[in-house]
Amino acid sequence: MKSFDMTVWFRKGSRKFTGLLAAILAISVLVSLVLIPASASEKPKKATGSTDIPNKYNVPFSIDDDEVLILGVNYKPFENTTASNHENADRFFEEVMGKKLRQAFPDVRIKYVTWDFPLRYEDLDAAGICPDIILENPRSGMERDLRSRGWVGDITEMLGQKDLDLSKLNKAAVEQLKAHSSGGIYGVPIFIDDYYLFYNKKIFDMRHVPYPKSGMTYEQAYLKAKMLTFQHGLDGYKGYQQHPDHYLNLNQFGLNPFLPTNSENPAPEDVKVNITSLQWVLLARNMDRFLTIKRNTFTTPNDFLKADMSKPGHVAMAVDTLSKLPMYVNSELYIKDGEEERYQEWTKNIDVGISSVPVLTPGCRTTYQPNQIAAFVPPQSRNLDTAYDIVKWMVSEEAQVELSRHGMKGVLETDAVKSSFGKDIPELANVDTSAIYWGENAVIKNYKNIKFWNIPLWNVFRLHVLKDGMTPESSLIVTEKEDIPNYIKNQAAAGKDW
């Protein structure tokens, strides 16, 4: 059959075609009036495969079935949103990972969202949507938010299928994930917001005290802390701030407080703890001496810059997370939108240096257990295969170099990753960052047949020592014998297992 060439008709200016077109349009209108119901005048529905997710901010948000949804949680820089309307809630992720990720997967539709703007876990639950990849801290969020929803499972088989070799990654981070994974492994380490010792060179120079170096012991830090806690005119200076909760939870002995049971998922009444052994006592005594330095009152490591102190820059040393370093040199990427001027004013009072967290004994190279962000792919993911491909890319050298360039500690510690640290943060050019990959993270021990609960270890120092005035030894006993069992009992009575 000979094909019909409409362009020829147009060129000839055919009146027949004009008449035919008018007739077709008239018939179309007539058919639509007859066949389309009255309800069609309402707002048209979205195409099949798209789900709206209502949220407390009333921000329109939808996810299509073929979009890979990545949710970022429990890492403060993810939350660097515009102060008023949160319009840049994905800004940090896109800069440090998103752009490269989209280049690596040009045919994949990727949608990123930061908890809690505009979504929380509860919003996703209500909409019946599960993220494809969750970037979360396994210690703080996995039990409470992921396991309780059934959003985690053993991924050992999938790791084999994808040829994703965890032995190349930070050993302590991998072991930490295994410890929280009931005999298997639920996630893949991506980066570590590790703890370091920040020091203000200006205060050290005032007292002619040598700067800290990586590998400095707690004994040496204590001596410096005493010399650097002083009064100068009407200004008071604190020598040392270290959060006792993180110090215990991520302790450098690799201790976990739980005792082995006969099951990977023991009943609440079978969960037992031990925080009164010799090593726990040594840890507590070590911290207690810093807290008893006269006028070195513990408040928060955030005081290193300003926090609640009346004047900025009046703390000589503070143990805090790596994500604070770019803030201390005024990197715009790490400072919450709208707060740039405040930080510019505060940072005039510090000249920041960074070393490893103090070590327990001379010659030791063991730092905190990793404060990591891992990737979890829920078994309910609608894009399971693609999600695992993306996670595998996240621990590739290309991706890890990108993270390191933006001031984050990678879990793949190749020469290329280590040498690239901070290259995309020009404000770090004059800061010695050799401490970032110095030493090794403490590896958690004796985690077989235990279940982690979010027990109140904070009671040891912040309640019993700092408020009740107890000795560190007695505070450990009371927390082990009374506080923790009562917590687990009350949680179980409320139907919770974390």
N, C-alpha and C positions, 0 to 999 in steps of 0.2 A: 504493500500500500504506500502510495506516495505521501511523503510527510508534508505537513502544512506549515508554511513559512509565514508567520505573523508579521515579521519585519517587512516583507515585501508588500503586504497590504498597507502597512503604515506609510511606506514610502510613496505608494500610489494614492495615499489620501482617501482610501476606500470609504465611501459612505455606507456601504453594506456592513462593514465591520463596526462602524459607530452605532448603527442601528442594532446590530446583534448584541454588542456590549451593553447597550441600554436595556435591552430585553432581559439579558442574563441578570443584570443588577436588580431589575424590578422583580424578577422571579425569586431571587435570593432573599430580598427583603420580605416578600410575601411568605416564603417558606419559614423564615425565622420567626415571623409573627405567629405562625400557626404552630410550629413545633417547639419553640423555646418557652418553658414555663415562666410564670410571673416571678418566681423566686430568683430568676437570673438577673433581675435588676439590683439584687443585693451585691455586696462586695464579693468579687470572684474568689473562690478558694484557691489555695496554692496547689501547684501540680503535685500529683502523687509522688511520694518519696521525700517530702520535706516536712519536718516537724518543728512547730513553734515551741519555744521553751520560755514560759512566763518567768519573771524574776522580780525581786523586791524593788529593783530600780526602774521597773516598767520600761526597760530598754528592749526594743524589738530584737529578738535573737532567734534564728532558726538554723537547723542543720539538715543538710540533704544526705540521703542514704549513701551517696558515693563520695561524700566529704570525709576526710580523716580528721577527727576531732582530737586535738591535743590540749590537755588541761594542765596548767602549771600551778603548783601549790607549795606553800611552806618555804619559799625563798623570797626574802624581802625585795630584792631588786625587781623581781617579776611584778611587784605591786607598785612600782613607781608610776602612779597615775597622775593625771592632771588634778590638782587639788579640788577644783570645783565640779567638773563634769566627767572625770575619768576617761576623757576621749582618747588618751594614749595608753590604754591598759595593755596593749600588746607591744609597746614600743621597745622595751628592753629585750624581750624574746626575739623579736624580728631582727634587731641589730646584732645580737650575739650568735644567733643560730638560724632564725627563720629564713633570711635571705639566701644563705648557702644551701639550706635544706630544700628550698623551692627550686634552686638551680639544679640540685642533684636529682630531683623528682619532678621534672617539668610537666609530666602528664598526670600528676596526682593533685587533686584538689585538697589543700591543707587548710584547716581552720584552727586557729589557736585562740584560747581564752584563758585569762588569769582568774583564779579564785580570789576574791569573791565578786569581781566585777566582769560581766553582770551576773555570773552564775555561781551558785553554791551546789554542793553535792545534793542537797535536798531538792533543788530545782530540777536537776537531772533525773532524780528518782521519780518525781511527780510526772515528768514528761515521758518516762519510760526509755530514757536515753542513757547509754553508757559510753563514756569517752573511749576512743580507740587507744590512746596513750595517755597515761597519767604520770607527770613528773612530780615526785613526792618524796619526802623524807621518810624512809622506812621505819625509823625509830618512833617518830611522833605521830604519824598518820596512818600507817598500814593497818594496825590492829583496829583502831577506832573507826576509820572511815572506809577502808578498802576490804579487809577481811570480813567485817561485819555485813557488808553488802554482797559478799560473794564475788567481788571484782578481782580476786587474785587466785592463782592456782599454779601448780608446779609447771615450769616451762622448760624443764630439762630436755624433753623430746624435741621441742621446737628449736631450742638452741642448737641441737645436733643437726636438724634439717637445714637450718640457715648457716651452718658452719660458723657459729658465733663462739669464738674461743675466749672464755672468761679468764683463762690462766694468764693472758696478756695484760689484764687489768689490775688495778690496785688490789693486792691480796686482802688487806683488811676490809676494804669495802665489799668485796665478794663474800668474805666470811660473815660479815655483819648481816648481809642479806640472807645468807643460808641460815643464820641463827634465828631469824624471824620467819622462817618459811617451812616449819613443820617437817623437816627431813628432806625437803627438795630445795628449790630456789624459785622465788616468785618474780624477781625483777632483775634489771641490769643496771649496774652503776653508771652514772653519766658524768657527774663532776662532784667535787668536794668543797664545801664552804668551810675549810679547815680553820682551826684556832691557832693564833700566833700571838706573840708578845709585841705590842706596839709601844714605842717609847717616844717621848717628847725631848728632842735634843736640847731645846732651850732650857729646860729645867736641869738636865744633866750638866749643861755648861755653867749654870748658875752655881752649882755646888762642886764643880770640877770632878765629877764622877765619870769614870769610863763608861762608854755605851755598852749595852748588852750585846752578846754574840750568840749565834746559834750554838746550842749545846751547853749553854749556861745552866747550872744546876739551880734547884729551888733554894738551896742554902745560899748561893751567891746572890740570887734574886732577893732573898730576905734581907741580906746585909745592905744591898742597895736600897731596898724599900725603906729601911730605917733611916738611912742617911738622907733620903729624898722626901721624907715626911717632916715638914718644918714650917715655921712661920717666918715671913719676910715682910717687915713693915706691917701693913694691915692685910696682907695676903697670906692665906693658908694654902699649903701644897700637900697633896697626898702622894705617897710613894708608890702605891700598888693597888690595883683592883683586879679581881679574878672571880668570876661567878662560881660559887661553890656547887651549885646544882650541876652545871655542865662538867665541872671538874670531877665530880663523882660519877655521873652518868657515862661520861666518855673517858673514864680513868685510864691512866697510862700503864697500869698493870694488866689491862685486858680482862678485868674481873667483871662478871655479871652476877647480880645478887641472887639468882634463882638456883635452887638445888635440883639435880636430875630426878626424874620420876620414872614410872614404868610406861609412860605414854608420851607421844609427841603432842598430845592435846589433853593434858590432865584436867580432871575436874577441879573446880575452885578450892574445894576442901583439901585437895592433894598438893596444892601449890605451897612450897616452903622456900624461905629465903635465908641467906646467911650474909650479914654485913658486919659481923663482929670478929671475923678472922683477923690474924695478925696483919695481913696486907691492907685490909680495910681500916684498921686502927692506925697504921702508918700513914695512910692517905689522909685520914681525918686530922691527925696531929700535925701533919705538914701544912695543911690549910689553916688550921686554927692559929698558928703563930703569926700569920699575916694579919688576921683579924684582930689580934690583941696588941698590935703596934698602936701606941697612943696617938689619937687623932687620925689614924688611917681607917676611919670608919667605912665599912662596906656599904655602898649604895648601889652602884651599877657600873660596869665597864664603859657604858656610854658617856660617863663623866670625863673620859679621856678628851673628848672634844668640848662638850658643854652639858648636855642633859639637864639635870636639875640643879647643878651648881650655880652659884650666883655669878661666877665669872668663868669664861672659857679658858681651856688650856692650863688647868691647875692640877693635873694628874700626871705623874712622871711615867708610869708604866701601867698597861692594862692588857689583859688577855682577852681577845675578842676574835670574831670571825673575819675571814679574808675579805668579805664583801665590804667591810668598813674601810679598807685601805684606799680604794679609789675615791671614796667620799672625803677622806682626810686630805687628799690632794686636789679636791675640787673638780673631780671628773663629773661633768654634767649628766652623763649616762646613768650614774649611780645615785644621783640626788633627786629626791622626789620633786616633781614639777611644782614650781611656786615657792620653793625653799632655797633657791640658788643664792639669793642675796644674803640670807642668814648664814649660810655655810661660808660664803666668801669672807664675811666679817669674823666668824669664829676661827676659821683656819689661819688667820693672821697670827694667832697665839700659839701655834704648834709648828714644829719642824719635825715631821714624822720619820721615824725609823722603824724597821720591822726585823724581828729575829724569831727563831723557833720558840714555841712555848718552853718554859724551863723543863729540864729533864730531872728524873728522880735521883740518878746517881751519876758520878763522873764517868765520862766516856760513853754514856748511854745515848742512843739516837732515836729513842721511842717517844713519839708525840701522842696527842689525843687519838682515841678511836675516831674514825672518819665521821664527820658531820656531812653526810652525803645526800645528794638528790639522785634518785634512781628512776628508771623508766619501768612502768608496769603496763602490760597489755592485758586488759581484762579478757577472760574467755568469751564474754558476750560481745566483743568487738565485731562490728559489721564489716570491718575491713582488715581482718586478722592477718592475712598474708602480707599486705602492704605495710601494716603497722610494724611487723617484725623487721621488714626491710628497712624501715625508717630508723628503728632502734639500732639495728646493726650499723647503719651509717653514722649514728650519733656517737658511736665509740670508734669510728674509723679515725685514722690519723688526720685526715682532712678536717673533720668536724672538731676533733680535740684540739688541733692547732687553732682553729677559729675561737673556741672557748678560751683557750689560754691567752691568745692575743688580746682578748677583751677582759683580762684580769681575773679569770676563773681557773682553779686548779683542776686539771684533767685527771682522769683515771687511767689513761694510757700514757705512761711516762717515758716516751721516746725522746731522743735528743731534740727532734724537731718541735715537739710539744713544749718541752721545758725551756728551750731557747727562745721561744716565741712569746713568753709570758709578758703581757702588758704592752705589746708593740702598738696596739691601737688605742692606747691611753697615753697621749703625749705628756700628761702631767706627771707620769711616773718616771720620766726620763732620768731624773736626778736621784731616784730612790734605789737603794741597793735591795733588790728583790731575790737575792740568792737563797733566802730562807724558805721560799715558797715550796720548793721540792727537796728541801733538806730533810734528812732522817726518814723514818718509816712510821706510819700510823700503827698504833697498838692494835693487835689482833684479838678479837673477843675469844674467850676460852670457855670450855665446858658447857656448851649450849645444847647438847643432845638431850632429847626427851624433856624439854622444858617448854613452857609457854610464857611469853612476856606479857606482863601487865604493866600498866602505867602507874606504878607504885609511887607513893609520895616520898621519894628520897630527899625532896626539898626540905622535909621536916628536920633532917639532921642538923643543918646549919641555920637556915633562915628562921626556923621555929625554935628548936631546942637550945641552940648555942646563942644566937643573936638576940632572941627574945626572952627565952627562959633562963639564960645564963648558965646552962649546963656545960659540963666538960664534954669534949668530943667523944670520949669513950662511953659515957653514960647516954649521950644522945644517940649513938649507934644502937645501943641495947634497947632503948625505949622505942626507937623507930622499928627495929626488927621484931620485937616481941609484942608490941601493942599497935602501933600505927599501921603497919603494912597488913597484918592479918585483919584488922578492922576494916581497912579500905577494901580488901578483896571480898570480905563477907558482905559489906554494904553494896558493892557493885553487883555481886551475884544475886542478892536479894532484889535488886532493881532490874534484873534480867539482862545484865551486861557482862561481858567477859573480857574487858580490857581495863 
